[in-house]
Amino acid sequence: MSRCALLARLEAKPGKEEQLEQFLKSALPLAEAEPGTRTWFALRFGPSSFGIYDTFDTEAGRQAHLDGPIAAALMARADELLATPPQIDRVDLLASKLPH
């Protein structure tokens, strides 16, 4: 079972909602290439509110993701796309149900 997770909340700048959505969709291949990332989800909470939720088996996998290409690409475009700095919460998973 995955034990570690991240929940990142992203607020798009006005007029940048579609660009942020496309950025998140384009990050899927990067997440798929990360061996320590167990699951990865790009989310839309509302018109301008987005997020990323991902899980990891180990703290090392979580840290590798934070140091990896998705985070670097997001930070490189943060001033262009985001109204506020991303809120990234480290989450410890207590229980989960996943398909076999």
Residue pairs with C-beta under 8 A, 6 or more apart in sequence:
1 57
1 93
1 96
2 38
2 39
2 55
2 56
2 57
2 93
2 96
3 56
3 57
3 58
3 92
3 93
4 55
4 56
4 57
4 58
4 59
4 61
4 62
4 90
4 91
4 92
4 93
5 53
5 54
5 55
5 56
5 62
5 90
5 91
5 92
5 93
6 52
6 53
6 54
6 56
6 62
6 65
6 66
6 88
6 89
6 90
6 91
7 51
7 52
7 53
7 88
7 89
7 91
8 51
8 52
8 53
8 86
8 87
8 88
8 89
9 45
9 49
9 50
9 51
9 86
9 87
10 20
10 24
10 49
10 50
10 51
10 52
10 74
10 81
10 82
10 86
11 48
11 49
11 50
11 82
11 83
11 84
12 19
12 20
12 48
12 49
12 50
12 81
12 82
12 83
13 80
13 81
13 82
13 83
14 48
14 83
16 80
16 81
16 82
17 47
17 48
19 80
19 81
20 50
20 81
20 82
21 44
21 50
23 73
23 74
23 77
23 81
24 42
24 50
24 52
25 42
27 42
27 52
27 70
27 73
27 74
28 40
28 42
30 68
30 69
30 70
30 73
31 37
31 40
31 54
31 70
32 40
34 40
34 61
34 64
34 65
34 68
35 61
36 56
36 57
36 58
36 60
36 61
36 62
36 64
36 65
37 54
37 55
37 56
37 61
37 65
38 54
38 55
38 56
38 57
38 61
39 53
39 54
39 55
39 98
40 52
40 53
40 54
41 52
41 53
41 54
42 50
42 51
42 52
43 50
43 51
43 52
43 53
44 50
44 51
45 51
48 83
52 70
54 65
55 93
55 96
56 62
56 65
62 90
65 71
66 88
74 86
78 85
78 86
